[in-house]
Amino acid sequence: QVQVVESGGGLVQTGGSLRLSCAASGSIFSLNAMGWYRQAPGKQRELVANITSGGRTNYADSVKGRFSISRDNAKKMVYLQMNNLKPDDTAVYYCNIIATFPIKSWGKGTLVTVSS
């Protein structure tokens, strides 16, 4: 079952900002880490940011200094603050667990479109 719901996407101009939210349910949020993934048109899904249960973060080189991931364990929420957006950031963004095995269950994601 899909146990996350992403929201907050939209259409912004280059240099703009968006804040994505991920509402988790079930046991998925009890795992060690959560991440934000994205899939751009014609490209594979990639991990852009992750956060451990204790708040340690890591980012893909393409978004370092611009994106910030956070979580609220009590509310079972994960957030992605995106600043200085670029056209290359255009993608469907998904939240999910961090896993070494292939993840088969994904939510609907939220679309971020950055115009130039």
Helices and strands as residue ranges (DSSP letters): E 4-7, E 10-13, E 18-24, G 28-30, E 33-39, E 46-52, E 57-59, E 67-72, E 77-82, G 87-89, E 91-97, E 110-115
